[in-house]
Amino acid sequence: MRNVPDVTLSAWQPPSYSVDANGKVVGAVPGKPNNWGRWGEDDQRGTANLLTAECAQAGAALVRRGAVFSLGLPIGHGAPNIGTRSEPLHLVRRATADQVVGDTDHLGIESSDDLVVLPLQASTQLDGHGHFAHDHTFYNGYWSGLMTAGQGARRLGIHHQAGGIVGRGILLDVARHTDLDPFNGAINAAMLDEVAAAHGVEIRPGDIVLVRTGWLGTWLSEPDTRRRRRQAGLTLDTIDWLAAHDVAMIAADNKTVEAVPGPEDQPILSWHIGALRDLGLLVGELFDLDALSEDCAADGVYEFLFSTAPLPIVNAVGSPLNPLVVK
């Protein structure tokens, strides 16, 4: 056999910290701003705690026409793979055509059954709080060692969000309001305030804020752009903005919500650390906002009922979504 070079190794030292019986890193320090301990030392839901019954009622009160918009991308056959995960695998176990061509079982029942092998963050999706850690800690001080290949997220699993995300949704259509480059643009807090003012909306505690960058629509409609790796998105200063407004969920029409790469002084994916690890924020990615954008521009109404829920996959760190907006 030909020689196979060994994998390069690096030195390693055991961590110097300790972990308590609750799975918390003793002495762990969050970044600022943060929500650690705000809803209790054992909290695993983060800003989902802001989604009260009153928030759901406020969202429902915005329904006027009964117009429904799905913000989810198609999955599987014929759908382009927009993210960074492997292609979904859709398999049919039995089909009605089997009965038609005489390949049937002893029951003779005409039915179909299928299954999907799917990366949980391959399409329109929700990030779980076990998705990103920093200094070996997750949201609320939980140890990043609680996420294992054997059992998954032993704390902060996505199933803790399965009760639903329902409330007042807001579209901030940055792409329509500004000349944002969907690949090289960066959206800071001042731009969010500017667009909110232009749309005539006030951001309230518990809101679900959807930010349209124009990246997804461009990527889908202009295949030549798909080789580009950059994408417009939020800058790090929006973490303070999201905390100050007590936003329950932020989502965007790109792969990471944040700009990649961000400004030169912004470490890669540092926004994720501030959002998931420090704030415990609900973060949605690859939301298809173009049809909603057209409707909001036509009627001038940028607030609506928003509703979605992750699949209750125990100990998962993400989940596909099919979010719905009702106006």
N, C-alpha and C positions, 0 to 999 in steps of 0.2 A: 504494500500500500504506500502511496505517496505520503510524504511527511505532512502532518497537520500541525501548524504552530499552536502552541498553548495560548489560552486566553490571558491577556495581561492582567495582573492583579495589583491591587493597591493596599497599603497598610490600613489597618482598622483597629480602633480601640473601643471597648464597650462604653456605652453612655455613662456619664457620671451622675445622672439624675436618678430619682426613684419614682415609682408609680404606686399610688395607693390602691386600696381594695375596690374603689369605685372606678378604676381605670383612668384616673387623673394623674397628670405629671405634676409632682409636688414642686411648687414654686414657679410653675409656668406663668409667663407674662404675655398677655395679648398685645396686639398693636392698638393704636388709637386711630379712630374711634372703635369701640367694640361693644358687644352685648353679652359678654361673659357674665354669668350669674344674674342677669336681669330677670329671667323667668325661672330662677332656681338653679341650684348647683347640678341637678340631674337633668336639666332640660336638653332635649335632643331635636327640637323643632325649630329653633331659631326664630326668624321673623314671621314664620307661620303663626306664631302666637298673636300677631297683630291683626289677623283675619278673624275678627269677631262676628257675631251674628248681625251686629249693626252694620258692618262693612258689607255683608251679603245683602242686607236690605237696601243699603244705599245703591249698590250695583243694580239690583232688580228694579229700583225706581227709575233707572235710566232707560229702560226698555220702552220704546215708543212705537216702532214700526214692526217689530218682530223679525227684522232682517238678521240672519245668522251667517257668520263668517268662520270657516275653519282655517286655523293658522298652521295646521300640520302639513308636513310634506309627505308625498306618497312614499311607500316603502316597498322595495322588491322589484318585480318584473318591470323593466322599462324605465325605472326611476334612477336618475344619476346618483352616484355616490358622492355627496357633497362634503362629507366630513373627512376625518382622518382614520376612521375605523374600517374594518374589512366589510365586504359586501354581505348583506343579509342573505341567508340561504332559506328559500321557501320550498318545502317538500310536500307533495300530495301523497297521503298514505292509502287512500281509496277514493274512487271517483265514480260518478254515475255512469260514465262511459264504460266502465268495467261491465256493468249489467247489460248495456246495449250490445257489446261485442261478445258476450257470453263468458267473460272472465269473472265469474261471480262466486260467492261463498254459498254455504248451504242454506243461509237464511233468505237469500234472494231479495234483499232489501236494496232499493236504489238510494244511496246516500254517498256523501263525500266527506272527507276528513283530511285536514292538513296540519302542518306544523311549521314553525319558523325558528331558525337559529339566528339570533340577532344580537349584535353588540348593542348594549342598552343606551349608548350615546352616539349612535350612528346617524340619527335623523333629528327631527324636532324633539327636544328632550329637556329634562330637568336635571341639573346637577344636584347630587346629594352632598351632605356635609362631610361625608367621608371621602370625597373626591380629591380634596386638596389639603395638605398639611404644611406647617412651617415650624422649624425648630422641634420637630417630632411631636407636634401637637395639632389636633383638630379644633374645631369650634368648642367653646366652653371648657377648654383645657383637657379634653380627652386625648389620651396617648395614641399616636399614629400607629403604634404596634398592635392596636386592637383590630386593625384591618389586616386580615390574613387570607392567603389563598385557600385555606381549608374551610373557613367558616364565613368569610366575607367581613362586612363591617359589623363587628360585635357590639358596637354602639354607633349611633347616627345613621342607621340604615334608612334607605329611602321609604320604607314602609311606614315610618313615622309621619310621613306627609300624605298618606293615602286617604285621610279624611277630606281632602279636597282643597282647592285654592279658588275661592269664589269671592268676588268683590268688585269694587269700582276699578275699571281699567282705564288707562290713559294712553293715547298714542302721541308720542313726540316724534313727528315726521321731520327729522333733521334733513334727510335727503331732499325732501320737497321744498323746505323753507330756505335752505342754504345751497351753496355750490360745492358741497362736500364731495371730495373724491372718494368713491366707494372702496378704493384699494389703499390709498395713502392718507386718507383723512383721519383726524383725531377730534373727538368730541369731548370738550371739557365742561365743567359745571356751568360756566357762564353761558355756553351755548344751549344747555338744557333749559336754563331760565329764560333765555331769549325765545326759544321755540315754544315753551309753555305759554309765555305772554302772548305770542303771536296767535296761538290757538285759542286763547281765552280760557285756559284751564289753570286751576290751582292744585298743586300737589298736596294731598292730605295724608295723614297717618293711615297706614293700612292699604294704600293704593298699590295697584299692579301697573307698573310703568313699562310700556313697550316702546323701544327706540328703533326707528327705521333708519338704517344707514344707506340703503340702496344696494348693498353688496350682493345679497342673495338674488335679487331680480336681475342684476347685471350678469352675474355668474351663470344663471340659467339661460338667459336670452342671448348671450354673446359667448359661444363656446371658445372663441380664441382667447378669452380672458382667463380661462380655467387653469392655465399654466402659472398664473401669478399667485404668489404665496402670501402677499400682504393683504390686509383687510382693515377697513376703517372700523373704529369702535371707540369705546369710552377710555378716558385717561384716568390716572390714579386719583386726581383731585375730586372725581365724582363719588368716591367712597365717602368723603365728608358730606357731600350733598345728599346722598342716599340716606345716611345716618341722620342728618339734620331734619329731613322730611319724614323719617320713620316709614320709608317705603317697604312694603312687605315682599315684593317680588320685582325683579328687573329682568327683562328679556329683550333680545334683539334679533335682527335678521342676518346674523353672521355666525361664525363658528365658535366664538369665544366671548361675545359681548364686548370685551375690551379690544382696543386697537392692537394689532400684531403686525410688525413690531410697534410699540408705542413710541412716545418721544424718547430722545436719546438718554434722558436722565431717568427713565422708567424701566426698571428691570423687567425682563420678559415674564409675562403672566403674573406680575406682582399684584395686579388688580384682583385676580382670583383669590389670592391670600387674604386681602383686605375684605373681600365680599364674603367668601365662604368660611374662612377660618376665624376672622375677627368679628364680623357682624352676624354670622349665621344667616346670611341672606339667601332667599330663594332666587336661583339664577336659571333662566331659560335661554336656550340657544337654538339657532336655525329656525326661527319663527318666520313663517311666510306672511308678510305684512302688506304685500302690494295691493291686493283687492280691497283690504280694509282702508288702506291709504287713499285709494280712489274714491271710496264712499265718503270718507271723512272730509276730503277736499270738496266733494260735491255738495254735502249738506252742512258743512262747517261745524259738525259736532265731533269732538275728539274724546269724549268720555262715553262709557258703555259698561254693560255687564260683561265680566270676564269669568270664565269657568274652565277648570281643568283638574285633573288628578293623575298622579303617577300610578303605574301598576304597583300593587302591593307586594313587590318582590322582596322577601325578607332578607335583610342585610346587604342589599344592593347599594351601589354608590351613584346610580343614575337610573333614569327610566324614560322610555319613549312617551310622548304626549301627543294628543290631538286637541289643542286648546280651542275653545269656542268663544266667540264674541257675539253678543246680541245687542242690537241697537233699536 
